Amino acid sequence: MITVANRIYVKREYADAFEQRFRDRAGLVDKMPGFISNKVLRPVNDGDPYIVFTVWNSREDFLGWVRSDEFVKGHAQSGTLPKEAFSEANVLEMHEVVQDSALPDLEPEPSGGPFRMH
């Protein structure tokens, strides 16, 4: 199991539009093999980023998503905000799940080394 966190720095005046973008999302990721969940986390402190947090059965499942036609279609349908809506570049992080208290029998994700999208 892996997690993918996309940290997105949204200026306060664009927060509502950013959140609406996810409420109106195409939802194509929900049907992808290996997809477990998608959470959009709102920052509580000024200057902190939103986090779009997804959980996948495996790294290969996530790579299947980002390389799919559904990924391109889903992101095109989600709408775009102007460049000035963002205060910093987003940061994408992937983590291998070693332990999850909700899944005591979970086998740790094997170390897959550095992440490469292509």
Residue frames relative to the residue before (quaternion, step in Angstrom):
aa qw qx qy qz dx dy dz
M 1.0000 0.0000 0.0000 0.0000 0.00 0.00 0.00
I 0.0613 -0.7841 0.6169 0.0288 3.56 -1.08 0.78
T 0.2366 -0.7169 0.6257 0.1964 3.52 -1.36 0.27
V 0.1393 -0.7510 0.6392 0.0895 3.53 -1.23 0.61
A 0.0694 -0.7937 0.6043 -0.0038 3.55 -0.74 1.12
N 0.1114 -0.7634 0.6345 0.0474 3.55 -0.79 1.07
R 0.1738 -0.7919 0.5816 0.0661 3.58 -0.40 1.25
I 0.0359 -0.8232 0.5635 -0.0590 3.54 -0.51 1.28
Y 0.2516 -0.7898 0.5505 0.0996 3.55 -0.62 1.22
V 0.0136 -0.8214 0.5658 -0.0706 3.55 -0.19 1.38
K 0.4388 -0.6769 0.5226 0.2760 3.56 -0.92 0.92
R 0.6557 -0.5735 0.3374 0.3568 3.54 -1.04 0.89
E 0.6877 0.5048 -0.2958 0.4299 3.61 0.89 -0.89
Y 0.7005 0.4215 -0.2661 0.5106 3.60 1.25 -0.22
A 0.3823 0.7681 -0.4563 0.2360 3.60 1.27 -0.05
D 0.6699 0.5003 -0.3163 0.4482 3.62 0.81 -0.91
A 0.6628 0.4980 -0.3028 0.4701 3.58 0.93 -0.90
F 0.6293 0.5339 -0.3300 0.4582 3.58 1.02 -0.79
E 0.6785 0.4845 -0.2934 0.4678 3.58 0.87 -0.93
Q 0.6364 0.5313 -0.3286 0.4524 3.59 0.99 -0.79
R 0.5759 0.5962 -0.3591 0.4289 3.55 1.11 -0.72
F 0.7101 0.4318 -0.2618 0.4907 3.58 0.98 -0.80
R 0.5983 0.5424 -0.3724 0.4573 3.60 1.08 -0.54
D 0.7366 0.4069 -0.2047 0.4999 3.57 1.11 -0.77
R 0.3441 0.7838 -0.4737 0.2072 3.60 1.24 0.08
A 0.6233 -0.5819 0.3877 0.3501 3.53 -1.19 0.59
G 0.3357 -0.7803 0.4717 0.2366 3.61 1.11 -0.60
L 0.3583 0.7642 -0.4767 0.2458 3.58 1.22 0.25
V 0.5943 0.5853 -0.3675 0.4113 3.59 1.07 -0.66
D 0.5965 0.6099 -0.3568 0.3807 3.59 1.07 -0.72
K 0.7141 0.4459 -0.2402 0.4832 3.58 1.16 -0.57
M 0.5043 0.6813 -0.4136 0.3323 3.60 1.25 -0.09
P 0.5574 -0.5971 0.4525 0.3578 3.59 -1.06 0.70
G 0.8225 0.2476 -0.1923 0.4745 3.57 -0.94 0.92
F 0.5131 0.6314 -0.4312 0.3900 3.61 1.24 -0.09
I 0.1820 -0.7931 0.5748 0.0866 3.57 -0.95 0.94
S 0.7955 -0.2190 0.1690 0.5392 3.62 0.70 -0.99
N 0.1833 -0.7401 0.6387 0.1035 3.51 -1.39 0.41
K 0.0029 0.7817 -0.6230 0.0292 3.56 -0.83 1.04
V 0.1762 -0.7299 0.6477 0.1292 3.55 -1.12 0.73
L 0.1473 -0.8213 0.5507 0.0220 3.56 -0.52 1.26
R 0.2793 -0.7672 0.5617 0.1340 3.57 -0.75 1.13
P 0.4270 -0.6983 0.5037 0.2762 3.62 -0.87 0.88
V 0.3171 -0.7436 0.5555 0.1948 3.55 -1.15 0.63
N 0.7108 0.3847 -0.2409 0.5374 3.59 1.24 -0.33
D 0.5537 -0.6060 0.4591 0.3398 3.57 -1.02 0.82
G 0.7974 0.3061 -0.2364 0.4633 3.54 -1.02 0.85
D 0.5968 0.5427 -0.3773 0.4549 3.59 1.20 -0.29
P 0.4864 -0.6892 0.4508 0.2918 3.61 -1.09 0.57
Y 0.5067 -0.5049 0.5725 0.4008 3.48 -1.43 0.14
I 0.1568 -0.7576 0.6194 0.1337 3.54 -1.22 0.43
V 0.1648 -0.7265 0.6604 0.0950 3.53 -0.87 1.03
F 0.0626 -0.8449 0.5265 -0.0705 3.51 -0.31 1.38
T 0.0002 0.8036 -0.5945 0.0289 3.56 -0.60 1.14
V 0.2150 -0.7460 0.6192 0.1178 3.52 -1.25 0.62
W 0.0867 -0.8026 0.5897 -0.0246 3.52 -0.95 1.06
N 0.5803 -0.5796 0.4398 0.3659 3.57 -1.18 0.52
S 0.8119 -0.0555 0.0722 0.5767 3.59 1.01 -0.75
R 0.6603 -0.4799 0.4061 0.4108 3.53 -1.33 0.25
E 0.6405 0.5395 -0.3215 0.4419 3.57 0.99 -0.87
D 0.6279 0.5282 -0.3364 0.4621 3.60 1.04 -0.74
F 0.6520 0.4987 -0.3169 0.4752 3.60 0.94 -0.84
L 0.6569 0.5032 -0.3143 0.4653 3.59 0.91 -0.86
G 0.6026 0.5497 -0.3512 0.4597 3.58 1.09 -0.66
W 0.6395 0.5238 -0.3125 0.4680 3.57 1.07 -0.76
V 0.7383 0.4318 -0.2649 0.4453 3.60 0.65 -1.04
R 0.6869 0.4505 -0.2829 0.4952 3.58 1.21 -0.35
S 0.5706 0.6413 -0.3570 0.3683 3.58 1.29 -0.05
D 0.6037 -0.5293 0.4568 0.3831 3.51 -1.35 0.35
E 0.6003 0.5749 -0.3516 0.4308 3.59 1.12 -0.66
F 0.6061 0.5536 -0.3450 0.4551 3.59 1.07 -0.74
V 0.6699 0.4893 -0.2912 0.4765 3.57 0.86 -1.00
K 0.6777 0.4956 -0.2843 0.4629 3.57 0.88 -0.97
G 0.6696 0.5149 -0.2978 0.4447 3.60 0.88 -0.92
H 0.6893 0.4610 -0.2859 0.4801 3.57 0.95 -0.81
A 0.6203 0.5250 -0.3469 0.4682 3.60 1.10 -0.57
Q 0.6933 0.4781 -0.2712 0.4659 3.59 1.03 -0.78
S 0.6137 0.5993 -0.3544 0.3723 3.59 1.13 -0.49
G 0.4856 -0.6635 0.4427 0.3577 3.57 1.23 -0.20
T 0.2576 -0.7650 0.5706 0.1513 3.51 -1.24 0.34
L 0.2932 -0.7072 0.6132 0.1945 3.49 -1.25 0.53
P 0.5698 -0.5949 0.4210 0.3797 3.60 -1.10 0.52
K 0.6852 -0.5015 0.3470 0.3982 3.57 -1.22 0.53
E 0.6696 0.5269 -0.3040 0.4262 3.56 0.99 -0.84
A 0.5153 0.6367 -0.4189 0.3920 3.62 1.27 -0.05
F 0.7323 0.4066 -0.2041 0.5067 3.55 1.22 -0.48
S 0.3369 -0.7695 0.5142 0.1729 3.56 -0.89 0.97
E 0.7769 0.0826 -0.0423 0.6228 3.59 1.26 -0.43
A 0.6060 -0.5211 0.4392 0.4103 3.55 -1.30 0.20
N 0.4960 -0.6428 0.4817 0.3298 3.57 -1.08 0.64
V 0.2518 -0.7483 0.5988 0.1345 3.54 -1.28 0.47
L 0.1829 -0.7842 0.5873 0.0815 3.58 -0.74 1.09
E 0.0299 -0.7974 0.6023 -0.0226 3.57 -0.85 1.04
M 0.1130 -0.7625 0.6321 0.0790 3.56 -1.07 0.75
H 0.0517 -0.7893 0.6117 0.0126 3.55 -1.02 0.85
E 0.3576 -0.6939 0.5856 0.2186 3.54 -1.11 0.78
V 0.3749 -0.7362 0.5168 0.2246 3.58 -0.79 1.02
V 0.2145 -0.7843 0.5772 0.0749 3.52 -0.71 1.20
Q 0.7922 -0.0292 0.0648 0.6060 3.56 1.09 -0.82
D 0.0148 -0.7656 0.6431 -0.0034 3.56 -1.13 0.76
S 0.4047 -0.7523 0.4624 0.2377 3.61 -0.49 1.17
A 0.6361 0.5203 -0.3313 0.4635 3.61 1.18 -0.46
L 0.7541 0.2705 -0.1549 0.5780 3.58 1.27 -0.35
P 0.1217 -0.8586 0.4921 0.0760 3.60 0.47 1.17
D 0.7083 0.4403 -0.2675 0.4825 3.64 1.14 -0.49
L 0.3648 0.7565 -0.4742 0.2641 3.56 1.28 0.17
E 0.3334 -0.7006 0.5948 0.2101 3.53 -0.98 0.91
P 0.4881 -0.6681 0.4635 0.3172 3.63 -0.79 0.91
E 0.5298 -0.6049 0.4913 0.3348 3.55 -1.12 0.73
P 0.4365 -0.6810 0.5045 0.3018 3.61 -0.83 0.84
S 0.5508 -0.6088 0.4522 0.3487 3.56 -1.08 0.69
G 0.1567 -0.8298 0.5335 0.0472 3.55 -0.64 1.15
G 0.5234 -0.6426 0.4140 0.3765 3.57 1.25 0.07
P 0.7794 -0.3377 0.2319 0.4741 3.57 -1.28 -0.15
F 0.4628 -0.6876 0.5014 0.2485 3.54 -1.16 0.71
R 0.0029 0.7692 -0.6386 0.0224 3.54 -0.98 0.95
M 0.4063 -0.7379 0.4874 0.2301 3.56 -0.72 1.09
H 0.8017 0.2495 -0.1176 0.5302 3.61 0.99 -0.68
